[in-house]
Each structure stands twice: as C-alpha cells, then as structure tokens.
C-alpha cells in the first residue's frame, strides 16, 4: 500500500511540474517531466502527446539559439545547440542539415590555424560572385589631352592608352572615323567614356591592362559580352519553379536543370548571374511544416448518454431573503405588508455546477490508432485509416452443372 501511494504521489508531482513547465515555456524541463511520466505510464496517450509536443518546441528553441550563435561566429556552441535540437526533434530536417554544416566547420576549427581558415572560407563564399575583369591603369592621376582638330579615333584611343598605361586593341570591323575632342583633368575611365559616347563605341576589358574597342551595336554586344557559368544547388525550392522564375524575370535562356541533384546551371552575363543568385537565395527557403496528431477511438454508443455536459441538480430553488424584507417577522416568514419591499437584491436562486464528460475521461474508450500527419506548406496530405477486409463474391455459371443443378463459384 505504501509503494502504491508513493508512486501515485510521484506521478502527480511530475504531472504538476510538467504543466507548470509548459505554462512557463520551459520546454527542456517539460521534456524531462513528460519522460518521467511516460516511463511510469507508457499506455497514457495524453502523456505521450505532451512529450511529443514538448520535444518539438524544445528542439525549435535550441535550433533558434544555434542559428543565433552561428551568426555571431560562436561555431562550437552553435554546434552543441544544433545537436541538441536534432536529438530532441529528429524530424527537424533543416536542423539536421545545419548540424552537418557546423560539424564540418568544427573540424576545420580543430586543425592548426583553423579559425583563420574558416574565416577565409566564409569570406570567399560571400564574395564568390562571378565578376568580369576590371581595368587597372598604371596611372590613376587625372590627365589632360586636347585634340582641337579632327583626328582618327584610333589615334585618340592609342594616346589615351599610352597616357594612362594600358593596351588598346580594336575590333576588325571598327571604322577609323575622325573626331575632335578635349579631355581636361579626367581619369582613364572618364576619358574612355567621353570618347566612346562621342564615337558610338564601347569597350570590353580583356584583362586589367588591356581593352578591346568595338562599334556599339547588338551583334557586337552579344559577341563581346562576358558569359559565365554557375551551378546553384537548391536545398528547399523546386528546381522547375526556379527555372520558370529565372526565365520570366531575367529572361535567362541558357538554363539547365538536374532534378536528381535539385540543381540548376545558368550561363549568362555576370550581371544576370549575380541577380539570379539573389533571386535563388530569397526563394530557396525551408517550407513550414504542420504536425497533426490523430487519434482513432472506439466507443460503445450505448454509453453515449454519459458523454457531454451534466448538471449537479436539475431542480432550481427561487427564494427571498425574508430577514432583509421583514426583520420583525418570525424566521423564514414575512408580513404581507412588507411584500412591496422586496427588491432584486433580496431574491436568490441556486445555480447548479456543470460537469463536462469527454469520451476518454470516462475510461470506456479504446485507442485503435494514433498516427501522425506531417504536412508541408503548399502540399496536400491525406490519411487513410482502416484495414482491407476481403469480401467473398459468388457467381453462378449455368455451364457448370452437376446433375442438372447449377454449381456456384465463390472467389
């Protein structure tokens, strides 16, 4: 008897502590107390659902802490929090993915010069954007070049190249028109812009010390544009949807998708690839998920009268406080002349208490199934409960007769 009382008290204490922890959103403590309750009452559905709910919330709390710690560079602490999140909620796929990334970062940190190497890797990842070469003239100082009389434009370009220290080559189809121009106290880039605008030309940087000049027309733009190739591996977005997005927004035409790797490869100008990278980053987000707990209960309809709301009494007493109406009258009575003194505050009625009986609380319901349904944002989910029961089908074939009788065939 003492053992039963002790176990009962311990369960009540754990249940009370678990409810307090849930109210205070102390999910780690809630998991601890629900684990204790489930260990003592493994068949209690309420405790198991409470444990699952606490695990998911505790896992999400640790996940958020891990992401915040990773953002400020505290990789080891972020790894510990993310590992706890995965242990509490193994179904959290995004946490598992981030945990794997953090595991690699921790391995790098543990090596010699690991912190510097990790920071360098992150910097390279942030700056890993395809960029065309940029002109780097030998002289950054402003220069003055004056051509008052029309001069062949190629000679003007050659003069600018010699003055600032870079090489100039020309498209074979470029016409050597004559042009007067004055360039006073301008940098190399500004000098090229002035002459290009006046002559209707454009230039492409081949390397930091060399440019090629061509006539500005659509064909030359296509021929001389820098095209780069980059592959994007998507974590959450659908590769077909991203393909449609890029084709419609940036008019990308050179796209290739790999559905098995959930990757998309783009070949286009550096500017378009950079825009595509930003669009993919914005759209490649993890989808929200909803976890639905379903219970299938079996209950005898003969007991359905016990389910619902019941009152403590179904008779109501309406009374009058006679002591307040007729203080001089005997107890429980009143003078007729004092009836006009009855006011609202002298009248009372007894209100019965209400009891709500649920199916499971009666103890007469049996749990047939407790499936979980995880639904991803934007997708449909269905749940089928039951079992396949074969139904015999009998057919009659008049060709199969025995002694003039038709023999039924059952399948």
TORDRENKE-291867 format. One record per residue (C-alpha): residue in three letters; x, y, z. Coordinates in steps of 0.001 Angstrom, whole numbers, plus 524288, in hexadecimal, padded with zeros to 5 digits. Example, Ala and Ser with C-alpha at 12.3 -4.5 7.8 and 13.67 -1.06 7.14 Angstrom:
// TORDRENKE-291867
ALA8300C7EE6C81E78
SER835667FBDC81BE4
END
This chain:
// TORDRENKE-291867
UNK800008000080000
UNK80B068096180350
UNK811BB8069E7F630
UNK8053A8098E7EE90
UNK80337816417F5EE
UNK8116581A4E7F393
UNK810A0817947E4FC
UNK803C681EDF7E408
UNK8095382AC07EAF1
UNK8155982AB57E21B
UNK80CCC82A3E7D5EA
UNK80452835527DAC9
UNK8106F83D5F7DDB3
UNK8162983AC97D02E
UNK8092D83E0F7C99F
UNK8082084AC97D13A
UNK8163984E607CE19
UNK8145684B567BFA1
UNK808668542B7BECA
UNK80F9F85F367C5AC
UNK81B2185D9F7BC5A
UNK8122185E6E7B087
UNK80BA886ACD7B5CA
UNK8190B870FB7B7E3
UNK81DA086BFD7AA78
UNK828F38650A7B109
UNK828C685A437A6E5
UNK835088532B7AB7D
UNK82F048515B7B8E9
UNK8221684D577B2BB
UNK82923842B57AAF9
UNK82FA783DCB7B772
UNK822E983CA27BF13
UNK81B53836BC7B3C3
UNK8260982C927B1F1
UNK82454829047C031
UNK81589828137BE94
UNK8165581FD37B232
UNK820108169E7B8A5
UNK8165E8142A7C3BC
UNK80A258144D7BB39
UNK80E1780FAE7AD94
UNK7FFEF80DA67A964
UNK7FB7781B5B7ACDC
UNK7F86C8222F79FF6
UNK7F7E982FC07A5FC
UNK805A682E8B7AB70
UNK80B29829B079E87
UNK80506834E5796EC
UNK80A0083E957A10E
UNK817AC838E279FD4
UNK8176C83A027910D
UNK812A184816791BC
UNK81D1B84BAE79BB8
UNK827CD845307938E
UNK8242784CE37876A
UNK823B6859E278E8C
UNK830638572C795DB
UNK836FE8534778917
UNK8328685FDC782A3
UNK837AE8680D78E08
UNK84518861BE78D10
UNK844D08634D77E44
UNK84259871F077F68
UNK84D488734578978
UNK8568986BC5780A4
UNK8538787480774FE
UNK8559D880BE77D32
UNK862A487BA67825F
UNK86703877E9774BC
UNK863C08858C76FED
UNK86D2B88BBF779B7
UNK877EB881D4776F7
UNK876F28792578311
UNK8779186CA777B26
UNK87A16862A2785EA
UNK86EDF8678378E66
UNK8661C8680E78262
UNK869BE859E777F52
UNK8660E8559478D24
UNK858E385C7B78C60
UNK85606856F877EE3
UNK859B28493F78350
UNK8503A84A9B78EAF
UNK8459E84F4578547
UNK847518433277CB4
UNK8476083A0578862
UNK83ACA83FF178DA4
UNK833DD840837807D
UNK839D9836F87768C
UNK82F8183AF876C90
UNK83527848DB76BA3
UNK83BC48475575E60
UNK8410E8553275D90
UNK847AC853CC76AD7
UNK84DE8847257663D
UNK8530884DF975A0C
UNK858B68595E761CF
UNK85E9C84FC376B97
UNK866368492C7609D
UNK86B658566175C06
UNK86F5E859FC769E4
UNK8761284CD376BA7
UNK87EEE84FFB76013
UNK881C685D877657A
UNK88554857D6772C6
UNK88EAA84E5C76C25
UNK8954F859AB7654B
UNK89643861497720C
UNK89CB3855D7778F8
UNK8A812855DA76F5D
UNK8B40B85EDE76FA5
UNK8B02F86C9C76BB1
UNK8A23D8680976B09
UNK89BFD874EC76EE6
UNK8A31D87C767645D
UNK8A021871F075A47
UNK891B5871D775DD9
UNK8908F8809D75CED
UNK8976E8805C74FCE
UNK88E02875EF74AD1
UNK8825687DF074F2C
UNK887EB88A27748EA
UNK88A218830773C2F
UNK87C6987D8373CA7
UNK876BD88B1973E90
UNK87EEC890AF73399
UNK87DC0884EF72AA3
UNK8769B88CA872051
UNK87A6288C1C71238
UNK880958991870E67
UNK8867289D647019E
UNK894598A2D8701C4
UNK895918B12D70563
UNK89E768BAE76FE99
UNK8AA2C8BE6C70709
UNK8B1DD8C95A7003E
UNK8BFDB8CC0F70453
UNK8BC8A8DA3E7074B
UNK8B0E08DE2970F94
UNK8B3D78ECBF70E93
UNK8AB618F5B17060F
UNK8B1768F9096F8DB
UNK8AE899039D6EEA7
UNK8AE168FFEF6E031
UNK8A999909D46D61D
UNK8A6B4906D36C7D6
UNK8A118913996C25D
UNK8A14B90EBA6B459
UNK89A9F902276B00E
UNK8A3AF8F6B36B203
UNK8A1DC8E8536AEBB
UNK89ACD8E24B6BA3A
UNK8A4728D6FF6BB0F
UNK8AF7E8E0B76BD34
UNK8A7948E6DF6C837
UNK8A5CE8D9986CEA2
UNK8B4588D6B36CD2C
UNK8B7AF8E3C26D371
UNK8AEB48E10B6DEE9
UNK8B4988D37A6E0B5
UNK8C2858D8C46E0C9
UNK8BEFC8E3EB6EA10
UNK8B8CA8DAF76F448
UNK8C0C48CEB16F227
UNK8B8288C4386EC08
UNK8B6FD8BD656DEE7
UNK8AC778C0166D4B9
UNK8A8AA8B6C86C9C8
UNK89DD98B8AF6BFD4
UNK893168B0776BA02
UNK896508AD5B6ABB7
UNK889978B3A36A741
UNK88BBC8C0586AEAB
UNK88BD68CC4C6A5BF
UNK896A38D62A6A7EF
UNK88E318E25E6A800
UNK893F08EFCA6AAE0
UNK890068F6B66B751
UNK893A3903726BE68
UNK893E5902126CD2A
UNK89914908F06D958
UNK89BFA901276E5A5
UNK89FD7909CA6F11C
UNK8A35F9045C6FE88
UNK89C378F7766FCD8
UNK89F1C8E9AB70167
UNK8A10D8DE436F81F
UNK893388D92E6F9C9
UNK88D358E6986F7AC
UNK895A58E9396EBA1
UNK8913B8DC656E589
UNK882FD8DF4B6E887
UNK883A98ECB96E1ED
UNK889FC8E7A86D581
UNK881648DB726D4FC
UNK875058E38C6D631
UNK879528ED116CB98
UNK87D858E25E6C21A
UNK872A18D88D6C4D8
UNK87BF08CE0C6C9CA
UNK87D0C8C5536D5D2
UNK8885E8BDF96DBCA
UNK88A508B1086E270
UNK895018AE866EC77
UNK89CE78A2936E89E
UNK8A6018A3756F458
UNK8A9B68AE3B6FDFE
UNK8B3228B4456F3FE
UNK8AC1F8B1E46E6F5
UNK89F4D8B6206E0AD
UNK899148B37F6D372
UNK891228BE3D6CCD7
UNK885A08BB0A6C3EC
UNK87A0C8C1CB6BDA4
UNK86E498C2366C6BB
UNK863C58B9AA6C07A
UNK85BDF8ADD06C51C
UNK864108A40F6BD93
UNK870E68A8E36C361
UNK86AD68A9436D0DB
UNK8674389ADC6CF9D
UNK874C1897876CA49
UNK87C7289E9F6D4BE
UNK873F689CE76E0CB
UNK87A48895286EBD3
UNK872E28886E6EDAF
UNK874E0880B76FA0B
UNK86FC4873946FEBE
UNK86B3E870D470C79
UNK863FE865617129C
UNK85A938678671DEE
UNK856FC85C21726D0
UNK8498285E3972CA4
UNK84680859C973A66
UNK837D085BE373AE2
UNK832A98625F72E86
UNK82DAB85A647231C
UNK8372585AE5717B0
UNK82C1E85C1570DB3
UNK82633867B7714B3
UNK8336F86E797157E
UNK8358D86BD470700
UNK8289F8729C703CC
UNK82C0687DD570CEE
UNK8391F880AD70684
UNK833D587F846F8C1
UNK828C3889076FB76
UNK82FBB89331703CA
UNK83D66894696FDFC
UNK83A2D88E3D6F0CD
UNK8447B883D86F2B9
UNK8452C87A7A6E740
UNK8514C872626E9D6
UNK84C2586A316F523
UNK84DE485BE66F85D
UNK84725854C870390
UNK84ADB8484370A9B
UNK83F2E8430371219
UNK846CF8380071890
UNK8506A8418471ED9
UNK8462184C4871FCA
UNK84FC58555771922
UNK84EFE85F9270E7D
UNK85A2686444705C5
UNK859D3871CB6FF9D
UNK86263877396F4C2
UNK860A2885CC6F2D4
UNK866EC892F26F532
UNK86D35895A870251
UNK8629489F76705E5
UNK8578D895EF702F5
UNK85E3288AF370A58
UNK85FC6893E471626
UNK8514289778715A0
UNK84DA58892C71418
UNK855A4885E572039
UNK84E1B88FDF72837
UNK8410288ADF72336
UNK8449887CCF7265C
UNK849408808973407
UNK83C4C8875F736DB
UNK833E087C41731A9
UNK83BBA8709773691
UNK835B2870C07441B
UNK831608655674C6D
UNK822BF8630474BDF
UNK81AC18636D7583F
UNK815A0856A675D6D
UNK809B68532E7658F
UNK80941846E776DE4
UNK7FB8D841AA77062
UNK7F91F8376177ADB
UNK7ED9982EB07779E
UNK7E6C88252B780C3
UNK7DCE281AF677C9B
UNK7D481816F87883A
UNK7CAA080BF878987
UNK7BEFF80EBD7924E
UNK7B25F8078D7954E
UNK7A6C480FA9790D5
UNK79EEA809F179C21
UNK7A700812727A543
UNK7A57D81EEA79D6A
UNK79C04824787A77F
UNK7A79A825E07B0AB
UNK7AEAE82EC17A716
UNK7ACB783D5E7A723
UNK7A8338471F7B141
UNK7A122843547BDB3
UNK79BE984BAB7C8E8
UNK79D5E848F07D76A
UNK78EB484AE77D920
UNK7836884CCA7CFCE
UNK77A63853B17D990
UNK77BBA862277DC4A
UNK777B8869127E8D1
UNK773118772A7E82C
UNK7732687D917F59B
UNK771D788AAD7FCA6
UNK77A2888FE3807B4
UNK76F05891B88116D
UNK77810896D681BFD
UNK77B4F8A2988137B
UNK76D2B8A4D680F11
UNK766568A30081C65
UNK7706B8A3D382758
UNK765AF8A302831E9
UNK75ECB8971A82C28
UNK761A688954830F9
UNK76D3A8828B82A39
UNK769D387DD281C9A
UNK75D55885F981BA7
UNK7595189393817A2
UNK74DE789CBD81A42
UNK744BB89F4080ED7
UNK746A48ADC5810A2
UNK755308AC2580E21
UNK753E88A50A80112
UNK754E68B2007F9F3
UNK762878B3977FFBB
UNK768018A8087F839
UNK7731A8ACD87EF72
UNK77BD98A5E67E5AE
UNK786B98A4357EF92
UNK77D5289CEE7F8BD
UNK77AAD892097EED1
UNK783F08868A7ECE7
UNK7846E87A287E4BE
UNK78D9986E8C7E616
UNK7964286C417DA0E
UNK79A5F85E087D7CE
UNK7A84385A667D46F
UNK7AB6B855937C6A6
UNK7B377849577C3C1
UNK7B87A8467A7B5FD
UNK7BB69838357B371
UNK7C45E835287A803
UNK7C566828037A174
UNK7D310824DA7A663
UNK7D078829AB7B428
UNK7C5CB81F807B618
UNK7CFA08147F7B48C
UNK7C6B380D237AB38
UNK7CD81810E379E89
UNK7D848808C879871
UNK7E2B980E9978F98
UNK7E3408079D7827A
UNK7EDAB80FE677BC7
UNK7F63981BDC77E87
UNK7FC44820007719F
UNK803A582CB076F5C
UNK801C0834BE7631E
UNK80CAE83E1B75F1C
UNK8084A847DF754D8
UNK81187850BC74D55
UNK80D5185E627495A
UNK806C985EAF73C0F
UNK804A68500373B58
UNK7F8E08476073DB5
UNK7F8C483C2274741
UNK7EF318311274923
UNK7ED8B82701753C8
UNK7E77E819A2751D6
UNK7E3A6811D775DD8
UNK7DE318041E75DC0
UNK7E1687F6D975854
UNK7DE847EF1E74C1E
UNK7D3ED7E4F174E51
UNK7D1B27DAF074370
UNK7C3A77D9B473EFB
UNK7BFD97CCC4738EA
UNK7B91B7CDF272BD6
UNK7B0A17C2B7726E4
UNK7AD457C0F171899
UNK7A4D77B6F4711D5
UNK7A8F07B0BD70524
UNK79E3C7A9066FE9C
UNK7A82D7A1A26F67B
UNK7AD9B79AFB702A7
UNK7A2BD79202706E6
UNK7A2B1785B470F08
UNK796E977D2E70D6F
UNK78F2878855707B9
UNK79275791A371309
UNK79A0379E5871191
UNK7A6AE79E507196C
UNK7AA257ABA971F5D
UNK7B82C7B06A71E95
UNK7BD277B85172A0E
UNK7C9707C0BD7290A
END
